[in-house]
């Protein structure tokens, strides 16, 4: 697929970039980044030195473990590959943060904006100028590490190399897309570096999660992780191109925002008398059906994710793709919910309701940052657990136990979870595709619809918690 066709499909509403103009910006930024001899020496030396040192450390561990610890040594070699590849890929974060903020401090950004290039061409050109050297160094480091391990240990991680290459590409795309947004919206390189912690910390968590998958012999899950990261990268890239406007950036530099006026306008819209609060509540209730009509697409997506998770959980259990212990740890039992919450007591009801409301609040709080992905993953994970547990009881011919233990409250709790995730997806979708009235207007509408949807799914969570705390234990005894 050509770059122009990709722009037409993915970036609706954005003028399609011209390939030659994008490559012009890319070559310009590549010349600037490679002209600094000290930076180039540091990047290349670390790329070739650290993989060899890591391979030597694994070889030392293999010497002390001996032939009996061969399996542990191979796992260490596989996990080390992820960390070796991640370090050169993290250079993309540094280069992307410097793409706009650095030019702003060097006073060359106005010259670039004065050219007849389109916004999409400037943005995509800078992204390519960052990701090309980072991926080159990452794959070079992987090659050095693989050759070193093969020479020292006579071992090659064949099953992990293919997903590792794809996951590295997806991780670099996410970091570049996110860091370019930060660089284009901040005034100084110092503030951009401060904001980089919101990128590097989640990506470090992703690396640790991938290491756990390798240790648990779940390499096939890496393909799913790569697909999710690729979708997030495309959404971030779309968000960056839509929000990138040279006139607005230059206007922000010449005229600082009046925050006090913005706060005063916000406070003037809040109700001040009890009657106004009552009218606001009535209007909120009346507007709830329209909120559900606007969110019907997100509700369908959330429900499909729940069903997909259930099917995946059932398949994973039937073919023994996932160990039982990690899934069992996600199920609330008297041993995991705490000693103070006894079955059939109000503390258990409050604990279950608090957990459900906390999940719903986290979905909408993290929706602008994760573009609603957290809500979708929560729905997918719950469906996976339900499908897996259902497969366990079906295998042992105890389907009635599953029906008695999960179905009474699950009939209400799962639809409530679908609704909460759907309205959170609406908030995340607003970040990717703003409304015609503007980004702030779309965000206000999506948050207002989430509040209207909460009038429905919060009582459903309360009813489900009551059933799980008081009625499900009695049903379980009768089964």
GIPERA-V954027 format. One record per backbone hydrogen bond with DSSP energy under -1.0 kcal/mol. NH is the residue of the N-H (numbers start at 1). CO is the residue of the C=O. E is the energy in kcal/mol with one decimal. If there is no record, write none. Layout:
# GIPERA-V954027
NH;CO;E, NH;CO;E
This chain:
# GIPERA-V954027
6;2;-2.3, 7;3;-1.9, 8;4;-1.9, 9;5;-2.1, 10;6;-3.0, 11;7;-1.7, 14;11;-1.8, 22;18;-2.3, 23;19;-2.4, 24;20;-1.3, 25;21;-1.8, 26;22;-2.2, 27;23;-2.7, 28;24;-1.8, 29;25;-2.3, 30;26;-2.5, 31;27;-2.1, 32;28;-1.6, 33;29;-2.4, 34;30;-2.1, 40;36;-2.2, 41;37;-2.5, 42;38;-2.3, 43;39;-2.4, 44;40;-2.3, 45;41;-2.5, 46;42;-2.1, 47;43;-1.6, 48;44;-1.5, 49;45;-2.7, 50;46;-1.5, 53;49;-2.4, 54;50;-2.7, 55;51;-2.4, 56;52;-2.3, 57;53;-2.2, 58;54;-2.0, 59;55;-2.1, 60;56;-2.2, 61;57;-2.2, 62;58;-2.3, 63;59;-1.8, 64;60;-1.8, 65;61;-2.3, 66;62;-2.1, 69;66;-1.1, 70;67;-1.3, 73;69;-2.2, 74;70;-2.3, 75;71;-1.8, 76;72;-2.3, 77;73;-2.2, 78;74;-2.1, 79;75;-2.7, 80;76;-2.5, 81;77;-1.1, 83;79;-1.2, 84;80;-2.3, 85;81;-2.0, 86;82;-1.7, 87;83;-1.4, 89;85;-1.5, 90;86;-1.8, 91;88;-1.1, 92;89;-1.2, 94;90;-1.1, 95;91;-2.5, 96;92;-2.5, 97;93;-2.1, 98;94;-1.3, 104;100;-2.1, 105;101;-1.9, 106;102;-1.8, 108;103;-2.3, 109;103;-1.1, 112;108;-1.6, 113;109;-2.4, 114;110;-1.3, 115;112;-1.1, 122;118;-2.1, 123;119;-2.5, 124;120;-2.6, 125;121;-2.0, 126;122;-1.9, 127;123;-2.0, 128;124;-2.5, 129;125;-2.0, 130;126;-1.0, 131;127;-2.4, 132;128;-2.1, 134;130;-1.3, 135;131;-2.5, 136;132;-2.0, 137;133;-2.3, 138;134;-2.3, 139;135;-2.7, 140;136;-1.8, 141;137;-2.4, 142;138;-2.2, 143;139;-2.1, 144;140;-2.3, 145;141;-2.5, 146;142;-2.8, 147;143;-2.4, 148;144;-2.2, 149;145;-2.7, 150;146;-2.4, 151;147;-2.1, 152;148;-2.4, 153;149;-2.9, 158;156;-1.9, 161;157;-1.2, 164;160;-1.9, 165;161;-2.2, 166;162;-1.7, 167;163;-2.9, 168;164;-2.2, 169;165;-1.7, 170;166;-2.2, 171;167;-2.8, 172;168;-2.5, 173;169;-2.1, 174;170;-2.2, 175;171;-2.5, 176;172;-2.6, 177;173;-2.6, 178;174;-2.6, 179;175;-2.6, 180;176;-2.3, 181;177;-1.4, 182;178;-2.0, 183;179;-2.6, 184;180;-2.2, 185;181;-1.2, 192;188;-1.6, 193;189;-2.1, 194;190;-1.8, 195;191;-2.0, 197;194;-1.1, 198;195;-1.4, 199;196;-1.8, 200;196;-2.5, 201;197;-1.7, 203;199;-1.8, 204;200;-2.1, 205;201;-1.9, 206;202;-1.9, 207;203;-2.1, 208;204;-2.2, 209;205;-2.3, 210;206;-2.4, 211;207;-2.1, 212;208;-2.0, 213;209;-1.9, 214;210;-2.1, 215;211;-2.5, 216;212;-2.2, 217;214;-1.4, 218;213;-3.2, 221;218;-1.3, 222;219;-1.5, 225;221;-2.2, 226;222;-2.5, 227;223;-2.1, 228;224;-2.3, 229;225;-2.5, 230;226;-2.2, 231;227;-2.0, 232;228;-2.2, 233;229;-2.4, 234;230;-2.2, 235;231;-2.2, 236;232;-2.6, 237;233;-2.4, 238;234;-2.3, 239;235;-2.7, 240;236;-2.6, 241;237;-2.1, 242;238;-2.5, 243;239;-2.2, 249;245;-2.1, 250;246;-2.4, 251;247;-2.1, 252;248;-2.2, 253;249;-1.5, 254;250;-1.7, 255;251;-2.5, 259;257;-1.1, 262;258;-1.4, 263;259;-2.3, 264;260;-2.3, 265;261;-2.0, 266;262;-1.8, 267;263;-2.5, 268;264;-1.8, 277;273;-1.7, 278;274;-2.1, 279;275;-2.3, 280;276;-2.1, 281;277;-2.0, 282;278;-2.2, 283;279;-2.5, 284;280;-1.9, 285;281;-2.0, 286;282;-2.4, 287;283;-1.7, 288;285;-1.2, 291;287;-1.6, 292;288;-1.8, 293;289;-1.9, 294;290;-2.2, 295;291;-1.2, 296;293;-1.0, 299;295;-2.5, 300;296;-2.0, 301;297;-2.0, 302;298;-2.5, 303;299;-2.5, 304;300;-2.2, 305;301;-2.1, 306;302;-1.9, 307;303;-2.3, 308;304;-2.8, 309;305;-2.5, 310;306;-2.1, 311;307;-2.4, 312;308;-2.5, 313;309;-2.5, 314;310;-2.2, 315;311;-2.5, 316;312;-2.6, 317;313;-1.9, 318;314;-2.3, 319;315;-2.2, 321;316;-2.6, 328;324;-2.7, 329;325;-1.7, 330;327;-1.3, 331;328;-1.3, 336;333;-1.2, 337;333;-2.2, 344;469;-1.5, 345;342;-1.3, 349;345;-1.5, 350;346;-2.7, 351;347;-2.2, 352;348;-2.5, 353;349;-2.5, 354;350;-2.4, 355;351;-2.2, 356;352;-2.3, 357;353;-2.5, 358;354;-2.4, 359;355;-2.1, 360;356;-2.1, 361;357;-2.4, 362;358;-2.5, 363;359;-2.0, 364;360;-1.5, 365;361;-2.3, 366;362;-2.5, 370;366;-3.3, 371;367;-1.2, 373;370;-1.8, 376;372;-1.7, 377;373;-2.8, 378;374;-2.2, 379;375;-2.0, 380;376;-2.4, 381;377;-2.8, 382;378;-2.2, 383;379;-2.3, 384;380;-2.1, 385;381;-2.5, 386;382;-2.4, 387;383;-2.6, 388;384;-2.7, 389;385;-2.8, 390;386;-2.6, 391;387;-2.0, 392;388;-2.0, 393;389;-2.3, 394;390;-2.0, 395;391;-2.1, 396;392;-1.5, 397;394;-1.2, 398;393;-3.7, 402;398;-1.3, 403;399;-2.3, 404;400;-2.3, 405;401;-2.2, 406;402;-2.2, 407;402;-1.0, 410;406;-2.5, 411;407;-1.9, 413;409;-3.0, 414;410;-1.8, 416;412;-1.7, 417;413;-2.3, 418;414;-2.3, 419;415;-2.2, 420;416;-2.5, 421;417;-2.6, 422;418;-2.1, 423;419;-2.3, 424;420;-1.7, 425;421;-2.3, 426;422;-1.7, 427;423;-1.4, 428;424;-2.2, 429;425;-2.7, 430;426;-1.4, 433;429;-3.0, 438;435;-1.8, 442;438;-2.0, 443;439;-2.3, 444;440;-2.5, 445;441;-2.1, 446;442;-2.3, 447;443;-2.4, 448;444;-2.3, 449;445;-2.4, 450;446;-1.8, 451;447;-1.9, 452;448;-2.1, 453;449;-2.7, 454;450;-1.9, 456;453;-1.8, 457;453;-2.4, 458;454;-1.7, 460;456;-1.4, 461;457;-2.1, 462;458;-2.1, 463;459;-2.6, 464;460;-2.6, 465;461;-2.5, 466;462;-2.2, 467;463;-2.3, 468;464;-2.6, 469;465;-2.1, 470;466;-2.4, 471;467;-1.2, 472;467;-3.3, 475;471;-2.2, 476;472;-2.7, 477;473;-1.6, 478;474;-1.6, 479;475;-1.5
